[in-house]
Amino acid sequence: MRKVLTLLAATSLLVTGCAGAGSIGQGASTLVIAIVSNPQMKDAISLAPEFEKATGINLKFVSLPENQARAKITASTATEGGEFDVVMISNYEAPQWAANGWLENLEPHMAATPGYDEGDFIPSIRQSLSYRNQMYAVPFYGESSFLAYRKDLFEKAGLTMPAKPTWQQIADFAAKLDDKAAGVAGICLRGKPGWGESLAPFTTVANTFGAQWFDKDWNAKLTSPEFTAAANFYVDLIREHGEVGASSAGFSECGTRYTQGQAAMWYDATVMAGTNEDPSSSKIVGKSGYAPAPVVKTRASGWLYTWALGIPKVAKDKDAAWKFMAWMTDKAYVQKVGHTYGWNRVPPGVRQSTYAIPEYAKAAAAYAKPTLDGIADANQQKVMANPVPYPGIQFVGIPEFQDLGTRVSQQLSAAIAGRESVEDALKQSQGYAQTVGDSYKAVQ
């Protein structure tokens, strides 16, 4: 109950200004779907009329930027508001919400759907959405993180990307490739506040520097030498060789800059590759190489993440909700996207069968293997130098992290913007984190 109340308090701070973005479903034949406004989700919305025509089920999408979507979906699900019949969540929320009894168990629905083939999901992705070996959300796309880099700019500068780069090597490359006169940043990194925005790539950097959010006894470690070194490195790299306006740049903003030729490198989610190689949106098609997430002290450093679909326990028409979810996450949908929009637009990192499709294998030749390798290497034993008491790689898998991570990200963003020092940002963040840590000590 303490964790639930903390989560509700956190989300109440975040949802200001988001109320009214959706509406209640109009009868049993209308599903209201809360979704994140990323490119692959926009493709699903554009294909949705085919589902409506085939089933007679009407769909109403509430599509919001990531930070707003997280807050609104969390608040609605946690309070059993009933606004949404289907919600887009991740492997952060799914096991926690399942344990709280907020989500429908999807195992019976999958078993009753011929040809759905849940065994085709990449095992680590499936497990990340499970609670007590039962799936409570089904993945739309899965990802790790890696580094995209402009092969043509590297060649022009006489540089060679190592097979397994270090962060110091990446910083050196960024310094050499930074061309402010031409409007090309050495690297693009997220600086936008949000526990799922700047905190995602930054925490992978902190992990490989040997840092922890908490030690095994729930002592906050945000002012440790390792965490301090990681924060200074990240902030300095962005301030010296990153994009203009970095403190407000997230995944979408970096994606736009990179695909328009305004950055020489971009470290972020592996799902970026489809957009980079899409002729309809990118000016640098075929010019990118993809390297593993850079490291310092660990063997790997990429994250594990999946955007997925779940059914709130209070949803009115669970059978109709499942029909939509099955349509958006089955093998036929992959084929539909590939033939309609091109194979680079296919949701990656979820179904093993996707990587056996000849057309997709050809289109994704530059990034399919790096994506799968990143997902395979994304476990705490490989990406963290020291043991931690929480699940998660790029997030701390506890309910309080939505609020804690957002507060810390605001401090990080302020340091990137030059409004405060890294030392002051971490000192403030340490106080936030220790309050959370003390609450876990109290129940040990």
Summary of the structure (lengths in Angstrom):
residues: 444
radius of gyration: 21.1
end to end distance: 15.5
largest distance: 62.8
contacts: 1617
relative contact order: 0.17
helix: 49%
strand: 14%
